[in-house]
């Protein structure tokens, strides 16, 4: 049986819960990261269209304390950013993942990325309601619905799958639930570690 999911929650209370206190694990200093790790960070930031690809965000300087997971996580991130699903569709899905997981860091960062690739402020606002919001194409509505179904029922319904399959090939259909799972896991880590917000990221209030 699927669990209910809600778009509505107290933003201030959630921000206080997740990022109101100091991080649970302090990041390495920038000079403590080895060159291979720096290169992985450069690659993923370049894929996301970051202006300063040499910046070493605190989140990455924290996860690198587990080098094996860091490397796999960065490689997966690069795969998703250079994947088969178009950028706009990817970012709409990630925004929905971030909002449903009430993830301040992930939501704020991906609002910034979404705007960078041309997603409008109105679309970002409506992404908070996902498939229940009007104005999307049939395919985009199915993307939101797929995210919602995966998070609430851990599978995509046949009806939603059939709509996605009208536009996506088999590789994209494989990539989609993998991508959703990747960003659910990222939200779990960032929320649980209480990763500090970066400059310009105001969390769940980012628009």
Secondary structure by P-SEA (a helix, b strand, c coil): cbbbbbccccaaaaaaacccccccccccccccccaaaaaaaaaaaaaacccccccccaaaaaaccaaaaaaaaaaaaaaaaaccccaaaaaaaaaaaaaaaccaaaaaaaaaaaaaacccaaaaaacccccccccccaaaaaaaaaaaaaaacccccaaaaaaaaacccaaaaaaaaaaaaaaaaaaaaaaaacccccccccccccc
